[in-house]
Amino acid sequence: MSAKRDKRTLADLHAEVLQLRKQRDGLYQQTQYDTAYIHQIHVDYRQLEEQLKTLKDHKSELEKTHNKTMKDLVHNQKEAIIVTLKEDVKRLQAERDDRDKQIADLKADKDDLQSKLGKVAGEKMLDKNPQIADLSDSRRPQKLVEMISILYDNKWTDAFEKSEDKGDEKNICIYLLGIFKTCWIFCKETCEKQSKILEQNLLLASENKDGLYALSPGSSKLLTEIRKRSAKELMPNLYEKFKSVKQDIKEDLQTYVESCLEVCWYSAINEPPMHYGFDAEEQADDFREYTQGGKTVDFVVWPAMYLCTNGPILYKGVAQYKN
């Protein structure tokens, strides 16, 4: 019984051995399979690692490219912005320069207009306004006062001495005053005729259309200045023409007559013309005594000088009085 039990045990062991061999073979095959699988996994892993590395490198390249692209984009944008800003600055500077030029032109036009307006206003103010003296005029009324004072104190005295053969003192004074008065009337009439002719010729006006021509204040003032400047050249002709009007003048009185004509001519061409008074009775306050005072006027020696007709007196006349 014990042997039988041992025999089964050997059989069982044999079966178990066979079973174990099968299991071993199965395990070996499984191990081989697992080893190949693991090997494949390692191969796949290495491939994945390589792919991962490639992807990382590609990612890095992409990041570098992206960063460079972004930098270039930002740089280009900055450059574009800078270019745009520079163009805007140039445009604004051009607009500013254009406005500055316009402002300068407008200011120049304004100054020119103000200058012209001031000149016109000055001309209108000075035109025929005896109350405003043109200090640039060497023959303005104040200067003519000096001339007539010198004429009376010097030239008249010389003429009186040269005319003593004309009679007594009264006759000589009346004679010399008559020369001055004739000079004044002659210069006034000549000046009026000359003014009319000059204005007619300058404006091409017809002689039979009086009152239809008139120079502007500026032109009238300029014409007066021309006549004053040409007065020195005019005097010889004016004297010759005057001699044809008053033929009884002695040659030794030429200096006196020329001086009278000069003062009278400047007085006549002044704007407005000056005025002389010869009536000591009507204008008693405007005359001083000659050598004798009194209640009544005996004769007039020298005329009173006025700034203009009905204007203020500039130089008192001289008259001889008697009781």
C-alpha positions as CSV (number, residue, x, y, z in Angstrom):
1,M,0.0,0.0,0.0
2,S,2.9,2.2,0.7
3,A,4.5,1.4,-2.6
4,K,1.3,2.1,-4.5
5,R,1.1,5.5,-2.8
6,D,4.6,6.2,-3.8
7,K,3.9,5.0,-7.4
8,R,1.1,7.6,-7.7
9,T,3.2,10.1,-6.2
10,L,5.9,9.5,-8.9
11,A,3.3,9.7,-11.6
12,D,1.9,12.8,-10.1
13,L,5.3,14.2,-9.8
14,H,6.0,13.2,-13.4
15,A,2.8,14.9,-14.5
16,E,3.6,17.8,-12.4
17,V,7.1,17.9,-13.9
18,L,5.5,17.8,-17.3
19,Q,3.1,20.4,-16.3
20,L,5.9,22.5,-14.9
21,R,7.9,22.1,-18.1
22,K,4.9,23.2,-20.0
23,Q,4.5,26.1,-17.7
24,R,8.2,26.8,-18.0
25,D,8.0,26.7,-21.8
26,G,5.0,28.9,-21.7
27,L,6.7,31.2,-19.3
28,Y,9.8,31.2,-21.5
29,Q,7.7,32.0,-24.6
30,Q,5.9,34.6,-22.6
31,T,9.2,35.9,-21.5
32,Q,10.5,36.0,-25.0
33,Y,7.4,37.7,-26.1
34,D,7.6,40.2,-23.2
35,T,11.3,40.7,-24.0
36,A,10.5,41.5,-27.6
37,Y,7.6,43.7,-26.5
38,I,9.8,45.5,-24.1
39,H,12.5,45.8,-26.7
40,Q,9.9,47.3,-29.0
41,I,8.8,49.6,-26.3
42,H,12.4,50.7,-25.8
43,V,12.7,51.2,-29.6
44,D,9.5,53.1,-29.7
45,Y,10.5,55.1,-26.6
46,R,13.9,56.0,-28.3
47,Q,12.0,57.0,-31.4
48,L,9.6,59.1,-29.3
49,E,12.5,60.7,-27.6
50,E,14.1,61.5,-30.9
51,Q,10.8,62.8,-32.2
52,L,10.4,64.7,-28.9
53,K,13.8,66.1,-29.3
54,T,13.1,67.0,-33.0
55,L,9.9,68.6,-31.9
56,K,11.6,70.5,-29.1
57,D,14.3,71.6,-31.6
58,H,11.6,72.6,-34.1
59,K,9.7,74.3,-31.3
60,S,12.9,76.2,-30.4
61,E,13.4,77.1,-34.0
62,L,9.8,78.2,-34.3
63,E,10.1,80.2,-31.1
64,K,13.3,81.8,-32.4
65,T,11.6,82.5,-35.7
66,H,8.6,83.8,-33.9
67,N,10.6,86.0,-31.7
68,K,12.6,87.3,-34.6
69,T,9.5,87.8,-36.6
70,M,7.9,89.7,-33.7
71,K,11.0,91.7,-33.2
72,D,11.1,92.5,-36.9
73,L,7.4,93.3,-36.8
74,V,7.8,95.6,-33.8
75,H,10.9,97.1,-35.4
76,N,9.2,97.6,-38.7
77,Q,6.1,99.0,-36.9
78,K,8.4,101.3,-35.0
79,E,10.2,102.3,-38.2
80,A,6.9,102.8,-39.9
81,I,5.6,104.8,-37.0
82,I,8.9,106.8,-36.9
83,V,8.6,107.4,-40.7
84,T,5.0,108.4,-40.3
85,L,5.8,110.7,-37.4
86,K,8.7,112.2,-39.4
87,E,6.3,112.8,-42.3
88,D,3.8,114.3,-40.0
89,V,6.5,116.5,-38.5
90,K,7.6,117.6,-41.9
91,R,4.0,118.3,-43.0
92,L,3.3,120.2,-39.8
93,Q,6.6,122.2,-40.2
94,A,5.6,122.9,-43.8
95,E,2.1,124.0,-42.6
96,R,3.7,126.1,-39.9
97,D,6.2,127.7,-42.3
98,D,3.3,128.4,-44.7
99,R,1.3,129.9,-41.9
100,D,4.3,131.9,-40.8
101,K,4.7,133.2,-44.3
102,Q,1.0,134.0,-44.5
103,I,1.3,135.8,-41.1
104,A,4.4,137.7,-42.3
105,D,2.7,138.6,-45.6
106,L,-0.4,139.7,-43.7
107,K,1.7,141.7,-41.3
108,A,3.6,143.3,-44.2
109,D,0.3,144.1,-45.9
110,K,-1.0,145.5,-42.6
111,D,2.2,147.6,-42.1
112,D,2.0,148.8,-45.7
113,L,-1.7,149.6,-45.3
114,Q,-1.0,151.4,-42.0
115,S,1.9,153.3,-43.6
116,K,-0.3,154.2,-46.5
117,L,-3.2,155.1,-44.2
118,G,-0.9,157.1,-42.0
119,K,0.6,158.9,-45.1
120,V,-2.9,159.6,-46.5
121,A,-4.1,160.7,-43.0
122,G,-1.0,162.9,-42.7
123,E,-1.5,164.3,-46.1
124,K,-5.2,165.0,-45.4
125,M,-4.2,166.6,-42.1
126,L,-1.5,168.7,-43.6
127,D,-3.5,169.5,-46.8
128,K,-4.5,173.1,-46.7
129,N,-4.3,173.0,-42.9
130,P,-2.2,176.1,-41.9
131,Q,-2.4,175.1,-38.2
132,I,0.0,172.2,-38.7
133,A,3.5,173.1,-39.8
134,D,5.5,170.8,-42.0
135,L,8.9,171.1,-40.3
136,S,10.7,169.6,-43.3
137,D,9.6,172.6,-45.4
138,S,12.4,175.2,-45.5
139,R,9.9,177.8,-46.8
140,R,7.1,177.1,-44.2
141,P,5.2,180.2,-42.9
142,Q,7.6,180.6,-39.9
143,K,10.5,180.8,-42.2
144,L,8.7,183.3,-44.4
145,V,8.2,185.4,-41.3
146,E,12.0,185.5,-40.9
147,M,12.3,186.4,-44.6
148,I,9.9,189.3,-44.5
149,S,11.4,190.6,-41.3
150,I,14.9,190.6,-43.0
151,L,13.4,192.1,-46.1
152,Y,11.9,195.0,-44.2
153,D,14.9,195.6,-41.9
154,N,17.6,195.4,-44.6
155,K,16.4,195.4,-48.2
156,W,13.6,197.9,-47.6
157,T,16.0,200.3,-45.8
158,D,18.5,200.1,-48.8
159,A,15.6,200.7,-51.2
160,F,14.5,203.7,-49.2
161,E,17.9,205.3,-49.4
162,K,18.0,204.6,-53.2
163,S,14.6,206.2,-53.6
164,E,15.2,209.5,-51.8
165,D,14.9,211.3,-55.1
166,K,11.2,210.2,-55.3
167,G,10.1,212.9,-52.8
168,D,9.5,213.1,-49.1
169,E,9.5,210.2,-46.7
170,K,5.7,209.5,-47.0
171,N,5.9,209.3,-50.8
172,I,8.9,206.9,-50.7
173,C,7.2,204.7,-48.2
174,I,4.0,204.6,-50.3
175,Y,6.0,203.9,-53.4
176,L,8.0,201.0,-51.8
177,L,4.8,199.6,-50.3
178,G,3.1,199.8,-53.7
179,I,5.9,197.7,-55.2
180,F,5.4,195.0,-52.6
181,K,1.6,195.1,-53.0
182,T,2.0,194.9,-56.8
183,C,4.4,191.9,-56.3
184,W,1.9,190.2,-54.1
185,I,-1.0,190.6,-56.5
186,F,1.1,189.6,-59.4
187,C,2.4,186.4,-57.6
188,K,-1.1,185.4,-56.5
189,E,-2.6,185.7,-60.0
190,T,0.4,184.0,-61.6
191,C,0.3,181.2,-59.0
192,E,-3.5,180.7,-59.6
193,K,-3.0,180.5,-63.3
194,Q,0.0,178.2,-63.0
195,S,-1.9,175.9,-60.6
196,K,-4.9,175.7,-63.0
197,I,-2.6,174.9,-66.0
198,L,-0.6,172.3,-64.1
199,E,-3.7,170.5,-62.8
200,Q,-5.3,170.6,-66.2
201,N,-2.2,169.1,-67.8
202,L,-1.6,166.5,-65.2
203,L,-5.2,165.3,-65.3
204,L,-5.7,165.9,-69.1
205,A,-8.7,168.0,-68.2
206,S,-10.4,170.4,-70.7
207,E,-9.8,174.1,-70.2
208,N,-13.6,174.7,-70.5
209,K,-14.5,172.3,-67.7
210,D,-13.6,174.3,-64.7
211,G,-14.2,172.5,-61.4
212,L,-14.2,169.0,-62.9
213,Y,-10.5,168.4,-62.0
214,A,-8.9,168.2,-58.7
215,L,-5.6,166.6,-57.5
216,S,-5.5,164.3,-54.5
217,P,-4.0,165.8,-51.3
218,G,-0.8,163.9,-51.8
219,S,-0.4,165.0,-55.4
220,S,-1.3,168.6,-54.5
221,K,1.3,168.6,-51.7
222,L,3.9,167.1,-54.1
223,L,3.1,169.8,-56.7
224,T,3.6,172.5,-54.0
225,E,6.9,170.9,-53.1
226,I,8.0,170.9,-56.7
227,R,7.1,174.6,-57.1
228,K,8.9,175.5,-53.9
229,R,12.0,173.6,-55.0
230,S,12.0,175.2,-58.5
231,A,11.4,178.7,-57.1
232,K,15.1,179.6,-57.2
233,E,15.2,178.7,-60.9
234,L,11.9,180.5,-61.5
235,M,12.9,183.8,-60.0
236,P,14.8,185.3,-63.0
237,N,11.8,184.6,-65.3
238,L,9.4,185.8,-62.7
239,Y,11.3,189.1,-62.3
240,E,11.4,189.6,-66.1
241,K,7.7,188.9,-66.4
242,F,7.0,191.3,-63.5
243,K,9.0,194.1,-65.2
244,S,6.7,193.8,-68.1
245,V,3.8,194.5,-65.8
246,K,5.4,197.3,-63.7
247,Q,7.7,199.1,-66.1
248,D,8.5,202.1,-63.9
249,I,10.8,200.2,-61.5
250,K,14.3,201.6,-61.3
251,E,17.2,199.2,-62.0
252,D,18.8,200.1,-58.6
253,L,15.8,198.6,-56.9
254,Q,16.1,195.2,-58.6
255,T,17.4,193.5,-55.4
256,Y,14.4,194.8,-53.4
257,V,11.9,193.8,-56.1
258,E,13.5,190.3,-56.4
259,S,13.3,189.9,-52.6
260,C,9.6,191.0,-52.6
261,L,8.8,188.6,-55.4
262,E,10.5,185.7,-53.6
263,V,8.6,186.2,-50.4
264,C,5.3,186.8,-52.2
265,W,5.8,183.8,-54.5
266,Y,6.5,181.5,-51.5
267,S,3.5,183.0,-49.7
268,A,1.3,182.4,-52.8
269,I,2.2,178.8,-53.4
270,N,1.8,177.9,-49.7
271,E,-1.1,175.5,-49.0
272,P,-3.3,177.3,-48.2
273,P,-1.9,180.6,-49.6
274,M,-0.8,183.1,-47.0
275,H,-2.4,186.6,-46.8
276,Y,-1.2,190.2,-46.5
277,G,-3.1,193.1,-45.0
278,F,-2.6,196.7,-46.1
279,D,-5.5,198.4,-44.3
280,A,-4.2,199.7,-40.9
281,E,-7.4,201.4,-40.1
282,E,-9.6,198.3,-40.4
283,Q,-6.9,196.0,-38.8
284,A,-5.6,198.5,-36.3
285,D,-4.3,195.9,-33.8
286,D,-2.2,194.2,-36.5
287,F,0.0,197.2,-37.1
288,R,2.7,198.9,-35.1
289,E,3.8,202.6,-35.4
290,Y,6.6,203.6,-37.8
291,T,8.2,206.7,-36.2
292,Q,5.1,208.3,-34.7
293,G,2.0,207.3,-32.9
294,G,-1.4,208.9,-33.1
295,K,-5.2,208.4,-33.3
296,T,-5.4,208.1,-37.0
297,V,-3.4,206.4,-39.8
298,D,-1.4,208.7,-42.0
299,F,0.0,206.1,-44.3
300,V,1.0,202.4,-44.3
301,V,4.7,201.5,-44.5
302,W,4.7,197.7,-44.4
303,P,1.9,195.1,-44.6
304,A,0.8,192.7,-41.9
305,M,1.4,189.0,-42.6
306,Y,-1.2,186.4,-41.9
307,L,-1.1,182.6,-41.9
308,C,-4.0,182.5,-44.4
309,T,-7.1,184.5,-45.2
310,N,-8.9,185.2,-42.0
311,G,-6.0,183.4,-40.2
312,P,-3.9,184.4,-37.2
313,I,-1.3,187.1,-37.7
314,L,2.3,186.1,-38.0
315,Y,4.0,189.5,-38.5
316,K,2.7,192.9,-37.6
317,G,2.6,195.6,-40.3
318,V,4.0,199.1,-39.9
319,A,2.0,202.3,-40.2
320,Q,2.6,206.0,-39.6
321,Y,0.1,207.6,-37.3
322,K,-1.0,211.3,-36.7
323,N,-3.2,213.1,-34.3
